[in-house]
Amino acid sequence: MAVCIQKSFISPTSSSNSFPAIRSHLKRCEIARHCGKTYDAFLNFEVEDNSKSFTSHLYEAFERSGLKTFKDDVSLIAGTEISAELLEAIEESRTAIPIFSRDYASSPWCLDNLVKIMECNKKYGQSVLPVFYDVDPSDVRHQRNSFADSFDKLNEKYKDQPERVKRWKQALTEAANLSGIDVRNTFNGNEAKVIQEIVKVVEREVTVIRSTEIKQIRGVEFHMKKLNGSLRLGSDDNVRVIGMWGAPGTGKTAIAKAIFDTFSHRFEGAVFLPNVGEVTAEHGLVYLQNDLLKETFNYHVQAKDVFEGINLIREKLQSKKVLIVLDGVDHVKQIRALAGDRDWFDKGSRILSQRGTRMCCYSKKWMQVTRSNYQWKMKPYSS
């Protein structure tokens, strides 16, 4: 199964102009606004209580299933507000999964995130799946027992912000009223089976949402099928490489993102790298090489130069079936540094790159994308 995880750690006090990771996140969100959501799931949980192990196992299960997940385990400095980047991550998630545990309500951070999640549920129809871990759903709904204890402290600490506390209680009640999963009373509390069930539920929901997103982008669905024929995504034959090119505004990114969102779950590892040319100019190729390794299999390695990055990609991915989409390439050296040859990857892997002009590389198939009267056309070329 594919592994395509966007695991983000964003400081609420950081400026988006200061950290490459945040700029990269915002680029991905910019792509998503035109081509669907950035994340499949947003995990919201209290990091210090007994649900931490359960949440880690759930995150790993999402990772194995190819669900692109934002794991909210950022620590807030006391008194600081939820960051704009995190709010955007919630909006850019297809589903949100608040994991209610005994100490959940002790965290203003969790509660602020939940308020935003419920806002997105009402405003955008975001799917919300509440998970109740070692707590009774009625305790969450009515703020009883451990939740009552937490709010006694919150009422004192935030006595000058009564409206904020009121929003927290309302969000808890609304979330607990939704259909969810009570871990203690599902599969007799067998956490491994419960996690499998959560993954199945989210996979089904995400599949429906992705299909709807693709249909909303005019013309993409038809041409995505054409490109799928060249990629032969149902075959585990040799590594196949496709180059897609055309003038700006012809829908190349929309088509590439639709391919990625629809088929990434079929691969052991998958990554969509947006704005490759721009990111290279701003941060260099080594930054993208490290990002590729982190996004596919969560390898947190730091290549020191392009040659070391090439060796690491070949070493780590040579036995893996991967889907790599390189968006906005503007020089062949970027392809050579990120997916330089077929023998870097295992059989069944697919490499898709899109750019404004046709380039010479090891791709044997090219698709030219043109657009006339809002109808896309693809013309196949052989190198």
C-alpha positions as CSV (number, residue, x, y, z in Angstrom):
1,M,0.0,0.0,0.0
2,A,1.1,3.5,-0.6
3,V,2.8,5.7,2.0
4,C,2.2,9.3,1.4
5,I,2.4,11.2,4.6
6,Q,2.7,15.0,5.2
7,K,3.9,15.0,8.7
8,S,4.2,18.6,9.7
9,F,5.7,20.3,12.8
10,I,4.8,24.0,12.7
11,S,5.6,26.4,15.5
12,P,2.7,28.8,16.2
13,T,5.2,31.6,16.7
14,S,7.1,31.0,13.4
15,S,6.9,33.4,10.5
16,S,6.0,31.7,7.2
17,N,8.8,33.7,5.6
18,S,11.4,32.2,7.9
19,F,11.0,28.5,7.5
20,P,11.2,26.5,4.2
21,A,9.0,23.8,5.5
22,I,6.1,26.2,6.1
23,R,6.6,27.7,2.7
24,S,6.5,24.2,1.2
25,H,3.3,23.5,3.1
26,L,1.7,26.7,1.8
27,K,2.7,25.8,-1.8
28,R,1.0,22.4,-1.3
29,C,-2.2,24.2,-0.1
30,E,-2.1,26.5,-3.1
31,I,-2.0,23.5,-5.4
32,A,-4.8,21.9,-3.4
33,R,-7.2,24.8,-3.8
34,H,-7.2,24.1,-7.5
35,C,-6.9,20.3,-7.5
36,G,-8.5,19.1,-4.3
37,K,-7.5,18.9,-0.6
38,T,-3.9,18.6,0.7
39,Y,-4.6,16.0,3.3
40,D,-6.8,13.0,3.6
41,A,-7.0,13.1,7.4
42,F,-6.3,15.5,10.3
43,L,-5.5,13.8,13.6
44,N,-6.4,15.9,16.7
45,F,-5.5,14.5,20.1
46,E,-3.9,15.2,23.5
47,V,-0.2,14.3,23.3
48,E,0.4,13.7,27.0
49,D,-2.2,11.2,28.0
50,N,-2.8,7.5,27.6
51,S,-4.2,7.8,24.0
52,K,-0.7,8.6,22.7
53,S,0.2,5.0,21.9
54,F,-3.2,4.4,20.2
55,T,-2.8,7.5,18.1
56,S,0.7,6.6,17.1
57,H,-0.5,3.1,15.9
58,L,-3.4,4.7,14.1
59,Y,-1.0,7.2,12.4
60,E,1.2,4.3,11.3
61,A,-1.8,2.4,9.9
62,F,-2.8,5.5,7.9
63,E,0.7,5.7,6.7
64,R,0.7,2.1,5.5
65,S,-2.7,2.7,3.7
66,G,-1.4,5.7,1.8
67,L,-3.7,8.2,3.6
68,K,-2.0,11.6,3.6
69,T,-2.2,12.6,7.2
70,F,-1.6,15.7,9.2
71,K,-0.7,14.7,12.7
72,D,-1.4,17.5,15.2
73,D,1.2,16.9,17.9
74,V,2.6,20.4,18.0
75,S,3.2,21.8,21.5
76,L,1.8,25.2,22.2
77,I,3.6,27.7,24.3
78,A,1.2,28.8,27.1
79,G,-1.0,31.7,26.0
80,T,-0.2,31.5,22.3
81,E,-2.9,31.2,19.7
82,I,-3.4,28.5,17.1
83,S,-1.3,29.2,14.0
84,A,-2.7,30.3,10.7
85,E,-0.8,27.4,9.1
86,L,-2.5,24.9,11.3
87,L,-5.9,26.4,10.7
88,E,-5.2,26.1,7.0
89,A,-4.1,22.4,7.4
90,I,-7.5,21.7,9.0
91,E,-9.3,23.4,6.1
92,E,-7.2,21.4,3.7
93,S,-8.1,18.0,5.1
94,R,-10.8,15.8,3.7
95,T,-11.6,14.2,7.1
96,A,-10.9,15.2,10.7
97,I,-10.5,12.7,13.5
98,P,-10.6,14.1,17.0
99,I,-9.5,11.4,19.5
100,F,-11.2,12.1,22.8
101,S,-9.4,10.8,25.9
102,R,-9.6,11.6,29.6
103,D,-7.2,14.5,29.4
104,Y,-8.3,15.8,26.1
105,A,-10.1,18.8,27.5
106,S,-7.1,19.8,29.6
107,S,-5.5,21.1,26.4
108,P,-6.7,24.5,25.0
109,W,-4.7,23.7,21.9
110,C,-6.9,20.6,21.2
111,L,-10.1,22.5,22.0
112,D,-9.2,25.4,19.7
113,N,-8.5,22.9,16.9
114,L,-11.8,21.2,17.6
115,V,-13.7,24.5,17.3
116,K,-12.1,25.0,13.8
117,I,-12.9,21.4,12.8
118,M,-16.5,21.8,13.7
119,E,-16.6,25.1,11.8
120,C,-15.3,23.3,8.7
121,N,-17.8,20.5,9.2
122,K,-20.7,23.0,9.1
123,K,-19.3,25.4,6.5
124,Y,-17.6,23.0,4.1
125,G,-19.2,19.7,5.0
126,Q,-15.9,18.3,6.2
127,S,-16.2,14.7,7.3
128,V,-15.6,14.3,11.1
129,L,-15.1,10.9,12.7
130,P,-14.9,11.2,16.5
131,V,-13.0,8.5,18.3
132,F,-13.7,7.9,22.1
133,Y,-10.7,6.4,23.8
134,D,-11.3,5.2,27.3
135,V,-14.1,7.8,27.8
136,D,-17.8,7.6,27.6
137,P,-19.2,9.6,24.7
138,S,-21.8,11.1,27.0
139,D,-19.0,12.5,29.2
140,V,-17.7,14.3,26.2
141,R,-21.2,15.4,25.1
142,H,-22.1,16.8,28.5
143,Q,-18.6,17.6,29.9
144,R,-18.8,15.2,32.9
145,N,-16.2,13.4,35.0
146,S,-12.7,14.1,33.7
147,F,-14.1,16.7,31.3
148,A,-15.8,18.5,34.1
149,D,-12.6,18.5,36.1
150,S,-10.7,20.0,33.2
151,F,-13.3,22.7,32.7
152,D,-13.2,23.7,36.3
153,K,-9.6,24.6,35.7
154,L,-10.3,26.2,32.3
155,N,-13.1,28.3,33.7
156,E,-10.7,29.7,36.3
157,K,-7.7,30.1,33.9
158,Y,-9.8,31.7,31.1
159,K,-12.3,33.6,33.2
160,D,-11.7,36.7,31.1
161,Q,-12.5,34.8,27.9
162,P,-15.9,33.2,28.7
163,E,-16.9,33.2,25.0
164,R,-13.9,31.1,24.1
165,V,-14.7,28.5,26.8
166,K,-18.3,28.5,25.6
167,R,-17.1,27.7,22.1
168,W,-15.0,24.8,23.4
169,K,-18.0,23.3,25.2
170,Q,-20.3,23.7,22.2
171,A,-17.7,22.0,19.9
172,L,-17.4,19.1,22.3
173,T,-21.1,18.6,22.3
174,E,-21.5,18.9,18.6
175,A,-18.6,16.4,17.9
176,A,-19.9,13.9,20.4
177,N,-23.3,14.0,18.8
178,L,-21.8,12.7,15.5
179,S,-21.5,9.0,14.7
180,G,-18.2,7.9,15.9
181,I,-16.2,4.9,17.3
182,D,-16.2,4.0,21.0
183,V,-12.9,2.1,21.4
184,R,-14.0,0.3,24.6
185,N,-17.2,-1.1,23.0
186,T,-15.9,-1.9,19.5
187,F,-14.4,-5.4,18.9
188,N,-14.4,-5.9,22.7
189,G,-11.8,-3.2,23.0
190,N,-9.3,-4.9,20.7
191,E,-7.3,-1.8,19.6
192,A,-5.7,-3.4,16.6
193,K,-9.0,-4.3,15.1
194,V,-10.5,-0.9,16.0
195,I,-7.6,0.8,14.2
196,Q,-8.2,-1.4,11.1
197,E,-11.9,-0.4,11.2
198,I,-11.1,3.3,11.5
199,V,-8.7,3.0,8.5
200,K,-11.5,1.3,6.4
201,V,-14.0,4.0,7.3
202,V,-11.7,6.8,6.4
203,E,-10.6,5.1,3.2
204,R,-14.2,4.7,2.0
205,E,-14.9,8.4,2.9
206,V,-11.8,9.7,1.2
207,T,-12.4,7.7,-2.0
208,V,-15.9,9.3,-2.3
209,I,-14.5,12.8,-1.6
210,R,-11.6,12.4,-4.1
211,S,-14.0,11.3,-6.8
212,T,-16.2,14.3,-6.2
213,E,-13.2,16.7,-6.3
214,I,-12.0,15.2,-9.6
215,K,-15.4,15.6,-11.2
216,Q,-15.6,19.2,-10.2
217,I,-12.4,20.1,-12.2
218,R,-13.8,20.5,-15.7
219,G,-12.3,18.1,-18.3
220,V,-9.8,16.4,-15.9
221,E,-11.6,13.1,-15.5
222,F,-11.6,12.3,-19.2
223,H,-7.9,13.1,-19.8
224,M,-6.9,11.5,-16.6
225,K,-8.1,8.2,-18.1
226,K,-6.0,8.8,-21.2
227,L,-2.9,9.4,-19.1
228,N,-3.7,6.3,-17.0
229,G,-3.5,4.3,-20.2
230,S,0.0,5.4,-20.8
231,L,1.1,4.9,-17.1
232,R,-0.5,1.4,-17.0
233,L,-1.1,1.8,-13.3
234,G,-2.6,-1.7,-13.1
235,S,0.6,-3.4,-14.2
236,D,3.7,-4.3,-12.2
237,D,6.0,-4.4,-15.3
238,N,9.1,-2.3,-15.6
239,V,9.4,1.2,-14.3
240,R,7.4,3.6,-16.5
241,V,8.2,7.3,-16.9
242,I,5.8,9.8,-18.5
243,G,6.5,13.4,-19.3
244,M,3.6,15.8,-19.6
245,W,4.1,19.3,-21.1
246,G,2.1,22.3,-22.4
247,A,1.6,26.0,-22.0
248,P,0.7,27.5,-18.6
249,G,-3.0,27.3,-17.7
250,T,-3.7,24.1,-19.7
251,G,-4.5,22.0,-16.7
252,K,-1.3,19.9,-16.3
253,T,-1.1,20.3,-12.6
254,A,-4.8,19.5,-12.1
255,I,-4.4,16.3,-14.2
256,A,-1.2,15.2,-12.4
257,K,-2.7,15.9,-9.0
258,A,-5.9,13.9,-9.9
259,I,-3.7,11.0,-11.0
260,F,-1.8,11.2,-7.7
261,D,-4.9,11.4,-5.5
262,T,-6.7,8.6,-7.2
263,F,-3.9,6.0,-7.5
264,S,-1.3,6.8,-4.8
265,H,-2.8,4.1,-2.5
266,R,-1.6,1.4,-5.0
267,F,2.0,2.1,-4.2
268,E,4.3,1.3,-1.3
269,G,5.4,5.0,-1.3
270,A,4.1,8.1,-3.1
271,V,5.0,11.7,-3.3
272,F,3.7,14.8,-5.1
273,L,6.3,17.5,-5.2
274,P,4.7,20.9,-6.3
275,N,6.5,23.8,-8.0
276,V,9.8,21.9,-8.4
277,G,11.4,24.7,-10.5
278,E,10.5,27.4,-8.0
279,V,11.5,25.4,-4.9
280,T,14.8,24.5,-6.6
281,A,15.6,28.2,-7.3
282,E,14.7,29.2,-3.7
283,H,16.1,26.2,-1.7
284,G,18.2,24.0,-4.0
285,L,17.9,20.5,-5.2
286,V,19.2,18.9,-2.0
287,Y,16.2,20.3,-0.2
288,L,13.9,18.6,-2.7
289,Q,15.8,15.3,-2.4
290,N,15.4,15.3,1.3
291,D,11.8,16.2,1.0
292,L,11.2,13.3,-1.4
293,L,12.7,10.8,1.0
294,K,10.7,12.2,3.9
295,E,7.4,12.2,2.0
296,T,7.7,8.7,0.6
297,F,8.8,6.7,3.6
298,N,9.3,9.3,6.3
299,Y,13.1,8.9,6.0
300,H,14.5,11.8,8.0
301,V,17.9,11.9,6.3
302,Q,19.8,15.0,5.4
303,A,21.9,14.8,2.3
304,K,24.8,17.3,2.2
305,D,25.0,17.6,-1.6
306,V,23.2,16.5,-4.7
307,F,25.4,13.5,-5.3
308,E,24.8,12.2,-1.8
309,G,21.1,12.8,-2.3
310,I,21.1,10.7,-5.5
311,N,22.8,7.9,-3.7
312,L,20.4,8.0,-0.8
313,I,17.3,8.0,-3.1
314,R,18.7,5.0,-5.0
315,E,19.7,3.2,-1.8
316,K,16.4,3.8,0.0
317,L,13.9,3.3,-2.9
318,Q,15.6,0.7,-5.1
319,S,13.4,-2.1,-3.6
320,K,10.3,0.0,-3.4
321,K,7.3,0.4,-5.7
322,V,6.7,4.2,-5.8
323,L,4.7,6.8,-7.5
324,I,6.6,10.1,-7.9
325,V,4.9,13.2,-9.4
326,L,7.2,16.2,-10.2
327,D,5.1,19.3,-10.8
328,G,6.5,22.4,-12.5
329,V,9.9,21.1,-13.6
330,D,11.8,23.7,-15.5
331,H,15.2,22.0,-16.0
332,V,16.2,18.5,-16.8
333,K,18.8,18.5,-14.0
334,Q,15.8,18.5,-11.5
335,I,14.6,15.2,-13.0
336,R,18.1,13.8,-12.9
337,A,18.5,14.7,-9.3
338,L,15.1,13.4,-8.1
339,A,14.4,10.4,-10.4
340,G,17.5,10.1,-12.4
341,D,17.1,6.5,-13.8
342,R,14.7,3.6,-13.8
343,D,17.1,1.4,-11.8
344,W,16.6,3.7,-8.8
345,F,13.2,2.2,-8.2
346,D,11.5,-1.3,-8.1
347,K,9.3,-2.7,-10.9
348,G,5.9,-1.2,-11.0
349,S,7.1,2.2,-10.1
350,R,5.7,5.2,-12.0
351,I,7.3,8.6,-12.5
352,L,5.2,11.5,-13.9
353,S,6.8,14.9,-14.5
354,Q,5.0,18.0,-15.9
355,R,6.6,21.1,-17.3
356,G,6.1,24.0,-19.7
357,T,8.4,22.7,-22.4
358,R,9.4,19.2,-23.6
359,M,12.8,18.2,-22.3
360,C,15.3,15.5,-23.1
361,C,15.5,12.8,-20.3
362,Y,15.0,9.1,-20.0
363,S,11.2,9.4,-20.5
364,K,10.0,7.3,-23.4
365,K,6.4,8.7,-23.4
366,W,5.3,12.3,-23.7
367,M,1.9,13.8,-23.5
368,Q,1.3,17.4,-24.8
369,V,-1.5,19.1,-23.0
370,T,-3.4,21.9,-24.9
371,R,-6.6,23.7,-24.1
372,S,-9.2,25.1,-26.4
373,N,-12.6,26.3,-25.3
374,Y,-12.0,24.7,-21.9
375,Q,-11.5,21.3,-23.5
376,W,-8.2,19.6,-22.9
377,K,-6.4,17.6,-25.5
378,M,-3.5,15.2,-25.1
379,K,-1.1,14.3,-27.9
380,P,1.2,11.4,-27.3
381,Y,4.9,11.7,-28.4
382,S,7.7,9.2,-28.4
383,S,11.2,10.2,-27.5
